[in-house]
Amino acid sequence: MESLNSETFVKLSLGNYKGIEEGLKQLYVKPVVIKGKQLLAFNYRYKTKDIFKNYSKDESISLIEKLISEGFNIATLFTTNEEHILERNAKGNFRLRTKALTEKKEVSLSHDKEKKRLILAKDNVYLQELGLTGADGVVFKSGQDKYKQINQYIEILSSLIKEFPAGTIQNVVDMGSGKGYLTFALYDYLLNHQQKANVVGVEFRKDMVDLCNGIAAKANFDQLSFVEGTIDSYDNDQIDLLIALHACDTATDDAIYKGIKANAELIVVAPCCHKQIRREIEKHKAQNDLNFLTKHGIFLERQAEMVTDGLRALILEYFGYKTKVLEFVSDVHTPKNVLVVGTKKAESLKPKAESERKMEILKKIEDTKAYFGIGYHHLERLLEL
């Protein structure tokens, strides 16, 4: 009570629970302000879940006393200057230990722990011009989902980029850049992490291209540009990182093809609208063990998505890429939330082993196509496999 009254209370943790509440393990308590009212937030930690409740100061004191008497054997109180540990021994007696902290702790009254963002909203010209923030740098309510998605994309891309030696990623192409949210954010990230690169957004809508080039000029992003054109018509053999988010159906294959032909170090695509393989499966109606699923349209659609992207991953592996599939926050306009990532392998196999590896992959591709009744995959046709 004293630390609460003096506003030096930082947090309280209760542990070593031996009471009758099934699954309860620990309790954490911290001060919060909700709608202008000071409360204490209780986080009950169970084996399989967390339960959060908020109480007034008086309610909290009574409840904490009750919880300690009924099963928690250790209570650790952190104030701004001290740490107090109350511990019950086997005989049921309590002992209190207090030690001064070498570094003063701060009292946090935030209800939600603010996540550190790689892309900051404050003083951000392009986010303001794109309509996600106001002049004060505060993200609009309508832009929260997009802002969250942008940051998650950049978190994923930053972890992938860090796998390469500094300076490897010098030429970036964003295929189907749209309004340029990610294109701007990636350029911003690279610039702020001393990895200056030429970044190009490819977009077939002229109004979007003009808009984005204008914003890039306002933001003084002198190595960022947007060009008008389609993915399949864009020609550039100097690509280190290729991105294509939500390119519809075979446009994703066109993007992967461009990345492979340019020998890009990193290829990242978020596929959308897997129509080509679905049509193949529907056309040939192969008899297999999954017929009981694929007779239902929704299951067939999902199966087509997995088969399409699974074959894309195999084709990337055939051309020397290490592949993985990641999940990300979906866009408001599409529920698709899968990223297919291809990273150029540094190691190389002996010619014979490399030939055997490629033959194994080709066989797996052919077996998969035969099983699902697929005549062809657009990407393999582009690459003439």
PyMOL commands that set and color helices and strands:
alter all, ss='L'
color gray80, all
select helices_A, chain A and resi 2-5+57-69+125-129+141-161+181-192+206-218+250-261+275-284+291-294+297-318+351-372+378-383
alter helices_A, ss='H'
color red, helices_A
select strands_A, chain A and resi 9-17+24-34+37-46+50-55+72-79+82-88+94-100+171-175+198-203+224-228+241-248+266-272+321-327+338-344
alter strands_A, ss='S'
color yellow, strands_A
deselect
rebuild
show_as cartoon
